[in-house]
Amino acid sequence: MDFEVFSVSLIDNILMGFSITFEPFNIMVCFIGVLVGTLVGVLPGLGPAAAISLLLPTTFRLDVTSSIIMLAGIYYGAMYGGSTTSILVNIPGESSSVVTCLDGYQMARKGRAGPALGISAFSSFIAGTLSVVALMLMAPPLGEMALKFGPPEYFSLMFMGLTLIAFLSSGSMSKAMLMASFGLFLGTIGLDAMTATSRFTLGTMTLLDGVGLVPVVMGLFGIGEVLSNLEQPVRREIFKPKIDRLLPTVQDWIDSTWPIIRGTLVGFFLGILPGGGAVLSSFASYAMEKRFSKSPEKFGTGMIAGVAGPEAANNSATSGAFIPLLSLGIPGTAVMAIMLGALMLHGIQPGPLLIKDHPNIFWGVVTSMYVGNVMLLVLNLPLIGLWVRILKVRYSILFPLILVFCLIGSYSLKNNIGDILIVVIFGVIGYLMRKYEYETPPLILAFVLGNRIEVSLRQSFLLSDGSPLIFFQRPISLVFMLVAAFLLVSPMIPAIKKKKSVLDDKQIL
Amino acid sequence: MRRHDLITSSVWFLIGLSIAIYAPTYGLGTPGMVGSGFIPFIAGILMCCFSAATFLNAYLDKSGIVKRIWGNIQFRNLFLVLFALLIYILLLEKVGFIICTFFLIVLLFRFIDPETWLTSLLGGGLSSILLYLIFETWLEAQLPKGFFGF
């Protein structure tokens, strides 16, 4: 496709996207999404994955584009909201805002809470907007390229994705791979799509359709998180900073410009990687700013670059994470896996054909992100006082509602009491996984991809008449397999092992 | 040696082994025509391999760090919540959504991190009605009505 044709079709598509986004109903769901997202970000103890899974059942009656607009709004809204608690009370609302505590809270203690909140909102807005442009430019060509993929390429890509997630996990790689294997097994429960054999159903009708995504994510993220929060009493000390001026000074802007640009780039590219996501991006950005700074020793004492960079990075990562999902149908994070589930629940098969067959979904969602980012900027700055007040809502009020929402949300899918039992079982599993440091993202991703991994493996074997060499004879598949093999053996290479353990211990701080 | 990893990896190994033993009953197929039991079998084998690796890592660990995973835990809260959820599951279809949810929320409000009786009763009443309106009226989810018919 030559450049001129590409530009014209891009402009046409953007205009189409905006026409969808600006439908009054979509504006409303976008607003609800970013509002709920900010709320989720502000409230410690409820992450975006839990919030999206909680609200998933409420989207079933919506059109698929509106549903994804709302769910995406929750995701990037949570990134904005998370910084508020980090800066004001030194409690990260989100794991991706942990780094913001370091300098943001110190700025607040020095009477600069306003500029900290201001630069956090502005850098989130700038990074969010720039990364949406990059998403728009990169996803369609990638989707076109992926049209050439056959079953072996898909299998290798998913295999590489899972190993990359395990490699980038903060803990032990063997534990992460163990969870991915368990997720793969869970994905095979129920009727075999090719032979209609029922597998591991324990003779129950509930499991005949397989283990549902919604009960699993609600259990792991919703109930599991509640149980973790209940095991120890949380007593928050709320420091009451004076917030008199939100706009950063000229010097603040000078100090923040490059961190915002670098954070946007790092966040976006790490966001694309499976397992990269917002958390890793914010840590990487902070480490980078510390390295670039002329006075790294001052980091942790209230440096504005330590707020601007990570906040830009975690917002940028959310757009980056949409690229593999929307162009390849491969989710890179747990939240994207839930998004994939949401698309599938609406009867949409995510993959390279998504952009071609359902341009309204892709362009509608992408352009809604621009609008959502503007809404967040408008919401965040004037409503800071309200968010601080919401922080005072006691967890004892919040958790019973989360629990009931999880139970009824999963029941409402099939009106099946067995699904509620699955939620509770996975809640206990999720809680134990947190206790024993087994990560949930590899499990969720393998579970969501399990069926497609199985189908592409079977199709590949059919194509090759049973020879596994097919994965190594096709160039694209070979590249994916080599990367996966390297990632699997890399923990045994001392230099890489050392670097990874440094990252895991967060010594970059 | 990390004791907790030794225990959990052993449990995962047994789960993986059970899957790997049971999966072939669905048929492993042939190389050209993979059977229904093949992927679960591979998943079970992988679980065994990675749990063995985790076990080995834990056994060879020389950091000497002992984590008190179950120290200072409010077991009462955890068991009370799980017990309440199980009772809720047992009674939901018999008693109906509104009554079950009301009692569950009141119990959780009142006995975990205690709120006053007034807050608990008001919270239970309002939230069960609100959830009923969201799921039954708006989302048409057909919540269980129980013997009272609501």
Boltz contact constraints between the chains, C-beta under 6 A:
constraints:
  - contact:
      token1: [A, 61]
      token2: [B, 139]
      max_distance: 6.0
  - contact:
      token1: [A, 174]
      token2: [B, 50]
      max_distance: 6.0
  - contact:
      token1: [A, 174]
      token2: [B, 53]
      max_distance: 6.0
  - contact:
      token1: [A, 174]
      token2: [B, 54]
      max_distance: 6.0
  - contact:
      token1: [A, 175]
      token2: [B, 54]
      max_distance: 6.0
  - contact:
      token1: [A, 177]
      token2: [B, 50]
      max_distance: 6.0
  - contact:
      token1: [A, 178]
      token2: [B, 12]
      max_distance: 6.0
  - contact:
      token1: [A, 178]
      token2: [B, 50]
      max_distance: 6.0
  - contact:
      token1: [A, 178]
      token2: [B, 51]
      max_distance: 6.0
  - contact:
      token1: [A, 181]
      token2: [B, 43]
      max_distance: 6.0
  - contact:
      token1: [A, 181]
      token2: [B, 46]
      max_distance: 6.0
  - contact:
      token1: [A, 181]
      token2: [B, 47]
      max_distance: 6.0
  - contact:
      token1: [A, 184]
      token2: [B, 43]
      max_distance: 6.0
  - contact:
      token1: [A, 185]
      token2: [B, 19]
      max_distance: 6.0
  - contact:
      token1: [A, 185]
      token2: [B, 40]
      max_distance: 6.0
  - contact:
      token1: [A, 185]
      token2: [B, 43]
      max_distance: 6.0
  - contact:
      token1: [A, 188]
      token2: [B, 39]
      max_distance: 6.0
  - contact:
      token1: [A, 188]
      token2: [B, 40]
      max_distance: 6.0
  - contact:
      token1: [A, 192]
      token2: [B, 36]
      max_distance: 6.0
  - contact:
      token1: [A, 195]
      token2: [B, 36]
      max_distance: 6.0
  - contact:
      token1: [A, 197]
      token2: [B, 26]
      max_distance: 6.0
  - contact:
      token1: [A, 197]
      token2: [B, 36]
      max_distance: 6.0
  - contact:
      token1: [A, 199]
      token2: [B, 26]
      max_distance: 6.0
  - contact:
      token1: [A, 199]
      token2: [B, 36]
      max_distance: 6.0
  - contact:
      token1: [A, 227]
      token2: [B, 78]
      max_distance: 6.0
  - contact:
      token1: [A, 230]
      token2: [B, 77]
      max_distance: 6.0
  - contact:
      token1: [A, 231]
      token2: [B, 73]
      max_distance: 6.0
  - contact:
      token1: [A, 231]
      token2: [B, 74]
      max_distance: 6.0
  - contact:
      token1: [A, 231]
      token2: [B, 78]
      max_distance: 6.0
  - contact:
      token1: [A, 396]
      token2: [B, 113]
      max_distance: 6.0
  - contact:
      token1: [A, 396]
      token2: [B, 115]
      max_distance: 6.0
  - contact:
      token1: [A, 400]
      token2: [B, 105]
      max_distance: 6.0
  - contact:
      token1: [A, 400]
      token2: [B, 108]
      max_distance: 6.0
  - contact:
      token1: [A, 400]
      token2: [B, 109]
      max_distance: 6.0
  - contact:
      token1: [A, 401]
      token2: [B, 127]
      max_distance: 6.0
  - contact:
      token1: [A, 404]
      token2: [B, 101]
      max_distance: 6.0
  - contact:
      token1: [A, 408]
      token2: [B, 135]
      max_distance: 6.0
  - contact:
      token1: [A, 412]
      token2: [B, 135]
      max_distance: 6.0
  - contact:
      token1: [A, 412]
      token2: [B, 141]
      max_distance: 6.0
  - contact:
      token1: [A, 415]
      token2: [B, 142]
      max_distance: 6.0
  - contact:
      token1: [A, 417]
      token2: [B, 93]
      max_distance: 6.0
  - contact:
      token1: [A, 420]
      token2: [B, 89]
      max_distance: 6.0
  - contact:
      token1: [A, 421]
      token2: [B, 89]
      max_distance: 6.0
  - contact:
      token1: [A, 424]
      token2: [B, 85]
      max_distance: 6.0
  - contact:
      token1: [A, 435]
      token2: [B, 69]
      max_distance: 6.0
  - contact:
      token1: [A, 436]
      token2: [B, 4]
      max_distance: 6.0
  - contact:
      token1: [A, 436]
      token2: [B, 8]
      max_distance: 6.0
  - contact:
      token1: [A, 454]
      token2: [B, 39]
      max_distance: 6.0
  - contact:
      token1: [A, 458]
      token2: [B, 34]
      max_distance: 6.0
  - contact:
      token1: [A, 461]
      token2: [B, 34]
      max_distance: 6.0
  - contact:
      token1: [A, 465]
      token2: [B, 32]
      max_distance: 6.0
  - contact:
      token1: [A, 466]
      token2: [B, 31]
      max_distance: 6.0
  - contact:
      token1: [A, 466]
      token2: [B, 32]
      max_distance: 6.0
